[in-house]
Every structure is written in C-alpha cells, then in structure tokens.
Amino acid sequence: MRRQTLIHVVKWSTVTRRARCSSAALLMLAFGFASSVLAATGSWSSQMPSVMVAMSDRASSSQAISPPAGVPLGSATLARVQWRFETPAHVPVNAWLCHPEQCVPLGSARGSTMALSGLSASEPLYMRFALSPGQRPVRVQGLQVIVNYQ
C-alpha cells in the first residue's frame, strides 16, 4: 500500500512539473510574441512643402521626408502608406510616391498603397510630379503621407 502511494506521488509530481514547464513556456512565448509585435509596429505622418511642376518631360520632386527623430524603427519595414495632395481646380498631374528603391504611380490625389510593403521603413519618402504635354505649370500643395510600418 505504501509503495502504491509513493508511485502515485511520483507520477503526480512529474505531471505537475511538466504542466508548469509547459505553462511557463507558453507564457514566455506569448509575452515574447506580443512584445515583438508591439515594439515593431507603428505609424508616423508628415507634410511636405508645395512643389511647382512646370515641365512634362522632367518630373519635379518634393522634399524628402524621413521618420521623426525618436521613432524606434530598427529593422521595421513599410506596410500601408497613405498619401494626399491638392492641385488647383483639380488639374490632373502625373504623380508617384517614391522610396529610394521603388516609385509607385498614383492614380488619384489621395489614397493608400501596399506596393511599398517590405521596403525599409527608415528610408526617406518623396513624391514626384510631371505634367502632360502642353499642360500649363501648376503648384501642387497639401502634400501629406501617413506611413504604417511593422
């Protein structure tokens, strides 16, 4: 009888220890995953000065914008990027949102894109504009981007 009790205690102890180890491992995994997700995601926004677009054969670029100082990007990559700009009386212009590695054509004066996803979030962004042949010069203003990164 005494031997059965001892075996039962040893088995229960082993089961309890395994459960504690499994629970601890799951907890560490959950905290590790949550902290890496929280630390690596975020967003920032910026506005750019207006741009005078005067030629159809050569694009005009906006001032480059970078993440504000103190934004902890580390090795974060771009996710969704939203943009906005205005032209007088909705005059059409050819527009691109650019990263040093790639430019994305913009189909409208406002919108969002995932086309830059995966590129470094610590690199500057800028906008490029060009006129269609025969079009008169135009000032593009209200330039703004909202950058989501992960």
N, C-alpha and C positions, 0 to 999 in steps of 0.2 A: 504494500500500500504506500509506504513511504517512497519507494522508488518511482511509482507512477506519479506521485505529486511532484517529485523533483524533475522528472521528464516533462511534465506539464508546465512547470515554471520555466524551464529552459526553453521550451518551444514558444511560450508566450513572450518571453524576453526577446527572442530572436525576431518574432513577428513585430513586436513593438519597436525594436531598433530599426528594422527595415522600413517600417511606416514612417518613423521620424526622419530617417535619411531621405526617403522619397519625398516627404513633405518639404524638408529643407531644400532639397534640390529643385523642386518645383517653384518654391518661393524665390530662391535665388535666380532662377531662370526668368520668372515673371518680373522681378524687380530689374534685372539686367535688361530685359527687352523693353520694358516701359521707360527706363531712363535713357536708353539709346534712342528710342523714338522721340521722346520729349526733347532731348538735347539736340537732336539733329534736324528738327523741323521748325519752320517759322516763315515769316514774311517780312518784307520791307517795301516801302514805296518812296518814290522820288519824282520831282518835277524837273523839267529841263527848260532852259530859256527858249524863246521862239527862234525859228530858223527862216531866213529869207531864201526862197527857192526861185532861182532866176533862169535856169537852163534845162533843156530837155536831154541834152547829150552828156551831161555830167551831174551826178547826184550831189545834193548838199546834205551834210551830216550834222546831226545835233551834237551838243556837248555830250561826252561820255559820262555816264553816271555809274557809281560804284556803291556797294552796300555801305550804309552809315558806319562810322567808326564804332567799334564796340560790339558789332553784331558777330557772335561766335559761329562762323561758318565752317571752319575746319575743312573737311573734305566733302561738304554738302554739295548737292547737285540741284540744278534748276528743276522745278516741277511745272506748274502753270504760271504763265506770265500774262498779265492783262495790260492793255495799252489804251491810250486815249490821246487824240489831238484834234485841233479845230482848224478849219480853213475858212476864209471869208465867204459867206453865202454858199457854203458847201461846194466850193470849187474843187473838182477832183484832182488829186495828185497821186503819183505812184509812190508807195511807201513800203519800207522794210523795217523790221525790228531786227537788230543785229547784236550778235555775240562775236568775240574775236574768231570763233571757229565756224560760224554759220550765220547767214541772214535769212529771214523768213519774210516772204511777201505778205503785206497786209491788205486784205480785201475791203476794209472799211476804216472809218475814223475811230472806231472803238471796237474792242473785242478781247478775246483771250486765245492763247495758243499753248499747246503742249509740245510743239515742234522743237523746242529747245531743251526738252527734258533730257536729263542725263549729263548735260554740259556743266562745267564748273560754275558754281554759284558765286564764287569770289571774283570772277572776271567782270569787267565793266560792260554795260549795255549801251547802245545808242540807236538812234533812228536815222534812216536815210530817206530823202525825198527827191523826186525828179518830176519834171513837167512832161506833158505830152508835147510832141512837135507843134509849134505855132501857138502854144499857150502863153499867156502873159505871166510875168513874175507874181508870186504870191507869198505872203508871210504865213507860215504855219505856227500856230501858238497853242497854248494849253497842253503841252506835251507832258504826259504822265505815264509811269509804269508802276505796277504792283507786282512784286516778284515773290512767288511762293517757292520755298526750297525744302529739300529733305536730305 
